[in-house]
Amino acid sequence: MDDLQFYVVEKKPPIAWVYLNRPEKKNAMNPPAWREAPIIFKDLDQDPEIRVIIVAGKGSCFSAGIDLMAMTNELPELMDPNQKGGTKWSLVHKIYELQETITCIEKCRKPVIAAVHGNCIGAGLDMITACDVRICSKDATFSLKEAAVAIVADVGVLQRIPHIVGQGHARELAYTARLIDAQRAKDILLVNDVYEDHEALMEAAEKLAVEMADNAPLAVMACKNVLNYGIGKSIEDGLKYVGLISTDIIPSDDLYEAVGAFAEKRKPKYTGK
């Protein structure tokens, strides 16, 4: 975690801040961006002092998307005119590795808040759709850009964004590759709230994270687990699953603390045990 090239991680328990930190290139995602994310989110997942994670961008924006030029050496198969089975087999497994950069956010047991300012394009949009909650400043803009550069978005946004904004809006964004502003993003439920400027956005992100962190960690993580499981499942499947998860986390020290705090009319102090 000390030799990260693309990200900066600041642990301020119970919150961790993960910054995309390549401002001179508008946080365009180069090879280190894709390699480092799974390491970071595994570490934060396993850190008992961290309860909530905020993802944001340094500099003028969240992310301008994938750095195609920087990724050329990583993905030579893209431009190989000899597109035979071996080439394609190699490429598909590299795509699966890139997908894990985004999926690791969804897999992380801790809630993840995306705080977006400026451009959030292509791979940046992929990343925030894997987060639990998205908020932005008034200057934020979003684009599902891939069709405009002759590729299909293949690391997760097409699978996740329909569950956030619905099929109609998702398809419109994918087929047009148009840029939408913060108000439009809120109108279609891509973001929960819009804030006046970057400072207000960061303050709101921290306040929201503190609200989450104040609750029992086991219960919050169980909520994320159940909500993730429920996507694409029937209500009956979801009910059976949440029954098992509920049985798993009850009883806990936090439950006893909740009961005691209620009886004593004080704020509970949860430990996640």
C-alpha positions, 0 to 999 in steps of 0.5 A: 500500500506504500508504493501505489502509483495511481491511487492514494489511500488515506485511512482515517478510521472509521473511514478510508479515502481512496483517491484516483491520483493522476491529476495531470492526466485527468485520472485516466486509468493506466495499467497501475490503476487496474492492478492496484484496485484489487489490492487496495479493496482487499486490504480495506475489506480486511481492516477492522478499523475501517467501516466505510470507504469514500472514492474520489478523484484528485485534481480537476475531475473524477476520471477521464476514463481508460488511458487507451494509449498507456494500455496498448502495451498491456493489450497488444491483442486489440490491434493484432490483425491476426485475430485467431483463437490464441489471440482471442483466448489471451484477450478474453482472460485479460478482460476478465482481469480488468473486470476484477478491478471494478468488481472488487469494489462490489465484493468489498464488504464495506459500503463504498461511496463515490464522490464525483466532481468534474468528468466521470467518463468511461471506466470512471463510470464503470467504477462508480456503478460498482459503488454502493452510493454515488453523489456529485458536485454541480460540475460533474458530467457523466458518459458511457463513452465506449461506443463512441470509441468503437468498443463495447463497455466490457468491465461491468457498467452494462451489467450494473447501470440498468439496476441503477437507472433502469433499462431505458436510460441505460440503453440511451446512455450506452447507444448515444455515448452522450455526456450528461450533467449532474442534474440529469444524473440525479433525475435518472437516479445515477446519483443520489444528491448534487452539491454546490461545489467540490468542498460541499461534496467532500463534506457531504461524503464524509457526513454520509460515511459517518452516518453509516459508520455509526451503525453496527458494522456486522449489520451494515455489511450484512445489508450489502451482502443481501442487497448484492445477492438479491440482484437478479433473484426472485423475492423468495430466493432473497428471503431465504438468503436473508434468513440465513444471513440474519441467523449468521449474525445473531446474536452478536456483541453489537446486538447486546450493546444495542439493547443495553444502550436503548435501556440506558438511553445512550448512544451505542458503541459498536465494535463489529463483534 
